[in-house]
């Protein structure tokens, strides 16, 4: 497992190329990159976390995915700090012998990271700032697991 919580930007292509290098028993790699989107005038987003606590929580989520789907490898990159629309905010990659496991594990990671990883997000726009809370849809997505 490779868990990175960082303020610096990352290049998904480079991260994926590095992730794909390795054991040859892997038949599938699935990746997802999240991008900060403009949701009606968003000028920036501030993401806060507690160092150590956040990495431990994400590592536990990734450990469960790795065990459940027998992943060969798992990568999670999540940024913090000030981000603007168009910035890459996070990336998940999973590697497995079979594609179904890689896809399911990636979806599981995304669903749990979205609502259970300890990040605090505040969006800034023309009407001021507002903390972002998990939505009902985010919580419903967890029910399938």
C-alpha beads as a LAMMPS data file, in Angstrom:
LAMMPS data file: protein, C-alpha beads

145 atoms
144 bonds

1 atom types
1 bond types

-500.0 500.0 xlo xhi
-500.0 500.0 ylo yhi
-500.0 500.0 zlo zhi

Masses

1 110.0

Atoms # bond

1 1 1 0.000 0.000 0.000
2 1 1 1.185 3.449 -0.883
3 1 1 -0.658 6.204 1.005
4 1 1 0.297 9.834 0.359
5 1 1 -1.292 12.851 2.008
6 1 1 0.409 15.887 0.549
7 1 1 0.022 19.557 -0.268
8 1 1 2.058 19.363 -3.472
9 1 1 0.397 18.744 -6.839
10 1 1 0.893 15.333 -8.446
11 1 1 0.921 14.050 -11.995
12 1 1 -1.558 11.164 -12.392
13 1 1 0.219 9.782 -15.459
14 1 1 3.554 9.589 -13.671
15 1 1 1.978 8.071 -10.575
16 1 1 0.139 5.480 -12.666
17 1 1 3.246 4.590 -14.697
18 1 1 5.175 3.966 -11.476
19 1 1 2.254 2.039 -9.989
20 1 1 2.044 -0.255 -13.031
21 1 1 5.728 -1.194 -12.805
22 1 1 6.193 -4.249 -10.627
23 1 1 4.862 -7.769 -10.262
24 1 1 3.780 -9.478 -13.465
25 1 1 0.941 -11.471 -11.889
26 1 1 -1.332 -8.428 -12.180
27 1 1 -3.987 -8.588 -14.891
28 1 1 -5.787 -5.318 -14.178
29 1 1 -5.036 -1.831 -12.944
30 1 1 -7.842 0.644 -12.301
31 1 1 -7.281 4.282 -11.449
32 1 1 -9.450 7.251 -10.602
33 1 1 -8.370 10.872 -10.349
34 1 1 -10.572 13.406 -8.608
35 1 1 -10.535 17.013 -9.799
36 1 1 -11.811 20.081 -7.948
37 1 1 -14.862 21.189 -9.887
38 1 1 -16.496 24.576 -9.968
39 1 1 -19.874 24.080 -8.341
40 1 1 -21.387 27.446 -9.136
41 1 1 -18.752 30.077 -8.510
42 1 1 -16.245 28.133 -6.414
43 1 1 -13.060 30.177 -6.265
44 1 1 -11.049 27.853 -4.019
45 1 1 -11.288 25.025 -1.528
46 1 1 -9.311 24.654 1.689
47 1 1 -8.699 21.114 2.909
48 1 1 -7.469 20.476 6.436
49 1 1 -6.385 17.264 8.149
50 1 1 -4.574 15.988 11.233
51 1 1 -1.192 14.565 10.189
52 1 1 -0.786 11.001 11.352
53 1 1 -4.471 10.477 12.070
54 1 1 -5.461 10.940 8.434
55 1 1 -2.778 8.589 7.113
56 1 1 -3.748 5.919 9.657
57 1 1 -7.432 6.159 8.726
58 1 1 -6.716 5.941 4.992
59 1 1 -4.297 3.061 5.559
60 1 1 -7.028 1.139 7.378
61 1 1 -9.518 1.729 4.553
62 1 1 -6.886 0.591 2.027
63 1 1 -5.972 -2.448 4.142
64 1 1 -9.610 -3.580 4.176
65 1 1 -9.849 -3.169 0.391
66 1 1 -6.571 -5.015 -0.153
67 1 1 -7.738 -7.962 1.937
68 1 1 -11.294 -8.090 0.594
69 1 1 -10.284 -8.058 -3.086
70 1 1 -6.819 -9.676 -2.786
71 1 1 -5.167 -6.626 -4.333
72 1 1 -1.554 -6.871 -5.394
73 1 1 -1.085 -3.147 -4.831
74 1 1 -3.072 -0.111 -3.771
75 1 1 -2.295 3.603 -4.112
76 1 1 -4.082 6.558 -2.518
77 1 1 -2.934 10.142 -3.020
78 1 1 -4.932 12.934 -1.368
79 1 1 -4.022 16.589 -1.275
80 1 1 -4.634 19.175 1.400
81 1 1 -4.236 22.943 1.514
82 1 1 -5.650 25.493 -0.900
83 1 1 -6.975 24.114 -4.196
84 1 1 -8.763 25.788 -7.095
85 1 1 -11.121 24.396 -9.741
86 1 1 -9.196 22.182 -12.119
87 1 1 -6.636 21.054 -9.516
88 1 1 -6.208 17.333 -8.992
89 1 1 -7.370 16.613 -5.466
90 1 1 -6.881 12.854 -5.173
91 1 1 -6.064 9.622 -6.929
92 1 1 -6.783 5.965 -6.245
93 1 1 -5.207 3.037 -8.083
94 1 1 -5.772 -0.667 -7.513
95 1 1 -3.994 -3.668 -9.002
96 1 1 -5.424 -7.172 -9.038
97 1 1 -5.257 -10.425 -10.966
98 1 1 -8.726 -9.724 -12.378
99 1 1 -10.501 -6.549 -13.527
100 1 1 -13.695 -6.989 -11.495
101 1 1 -11.741 -6.980 -8.239
102 1 1 -9.700 -3.945 -9.309
103 1 1 -12.841 -1.980 -10.280
104 1 1 -14.778 -2.921 -7.131
105 1 1 -11.853 -2.147 -4.841
106 1 1 -11.372 1.260 -6.476
107 1 1 -15.077 2.084 -6.025
108 1 1 -14.951 0.919 -2.406
109 1 1 -11.928 3.119 -1.739
110 1 1 -13.602 6.128 -3.355
111 1 1 -16.824 5.659 -1.407
112 1 1 -15.018 5.340 1.913
113 1 1 -12.539 8.132 1.234
114 1 1 -15.362 10.482 0.273
115 1 1 -17.242 10.066 3.540
116 1 1 -14.895 8.510 6.112
117 1 1 -11.398 9.872 5.560
118 1 1 -10.730 12.604 8.138
119 1 1 -10.470 15.673 5.922
120 1 1 -12.298 18.926 6.504
121 1 1 -13.204 20.884 3.380
122 1 1 -14.280 24.499 3.164
123 1 1 -15.440 25.973 -0.133
124 1 1 -15.047 29.667 -0.942
125 1 1 -17.264 31.425 -3.471
126 1 1 -19.019 34.699 -4.194
127 1 1 -21.323 34.283 -1.176
128 1 1 -18.540 33.538 1.302
129 1 1 -17.234 30.288 2.787
130 1 1 -19.051 27.084 3.674
131 1 1 -17.901 23.798 5.217
132 1 1 -18.619 20.754 3.047
133 1 1 -20.512 17.865 4.646
134 1 1 -21.051 14.334 3.381
135 1 1 -24.237 14.086 1.343
136 1 1 -27.015 11.523 1.639
137 1 1 -25.772 10.067 -1.665
138 1 1 -22.282 9.654 -0.173
139 1 1 -23.712 7.807 2.811
140 1 1 -25.994 5.671 0.610
141 1 1 -22.985 4.602 -1.457
142 1 1 -21.504 2.957 1.643
143 1 1 -24.532 0.694 2.027
144 1 1 -23.526 -1.446 -0.955
145 1 1 -20.353 -2.537 0.829

Bonds

1 1 1 2
2 1 2 3
3 1 3 4
4 1 4 5
5 1 5 6
6 1 6 7
7 1 7 8
8 1 8 9
9 1 9 10
10 1 10 11
11 1 11 12
12 1 12 13
13 1 13 14
14 1 14 15
15 1 15 16
16 1 16 17
17 1 17 18
18 1 18 19
19 1 19 20
20 1 20 21
21 1 21 22
22 1 22 23
23 1 23 24
24 1 24 25
25 1 25 26
26 1 26 27
27 1 27 28
28 1 28 29
29 1 29 30
30 1 30 31
31 1 31 32
32 1 32 33
33 1 33 34
34 1 34 35
35 1 35 36
36 1 36 37
37 1 37 38
38 1 38 39
39 1 39 40
40 1 40 41
41 1 41 42
42 1 42 43
43 1 43 44
44 1 44 45
45 1 45 46
46 1 46 47
47 1 47 48
48 1 48 49
49 1 49 50
50 1 50 51
51 1 51 52
52 1 52 53
53 1 53 54
54 1 54 55
55 1 55 56
56 1 56 57
57 1 57 58
58 1 58 59
59 1 59 60
60 1 60 61
61 1 61 62
62 1 62 63
63 1 63 64
64 1 64 65
65 1 65 66
66 1 66 67
67 1 67 68
68 1 68 69
69 1 69 70
70 1 70 71
71 1 71 72
72 1 72 73
73 1 73 74
74 1 74 75
75 1 75 76
76 1 76 77
77 1 77 78
78 1 78 79
79 1 79 80
80 1 80 81
81 1 81 82
82 1 82 83
83 1 83 84
84 1 84 85
85 1 85 86
86 1 86 87
87 1 87 88
88 1 88 89
89 1 89 90
90 1 90 91
91 1 91 92
92 1 92 93
93 1 93 94
94 1 94 95
95 1 95 96
96 1 96 97
97 1 97 98
98 1 98 99
99 1 99 100
100 1 100 101
101 1 101 102
102 1 102 103
103 1 103 104
104 1 104 105
105 1 105 106
106 1 106 107
107 1 107 108
108 1 108 109
109 1 109 110
110 1 110 111
111 1 111 112
112 1 112 113
113 1 113 114
114 1 114 115
115 1 115 116
116 1 116 117
117 1 117 118
118 1 118 119
119 1 119 120
120 1 120 121
121 1 121 122
122 1 122 123
123 1 123 124
124 1 124 125
125 1 125 126
126 1 126 127
127 1 127 128
128 1 128 129
129 1 129 130
130 1 130 131
131 1 131 132
132 1 132 133
133 1 133 134
134 1 134 135
135 1 135 136
136 1 136 137
137 1 137 138
138 1 138 139
139 1 139 140
140 1 140 141
141 1 141 142
142 1 142 143
143 1 143 144
144 1 144 145
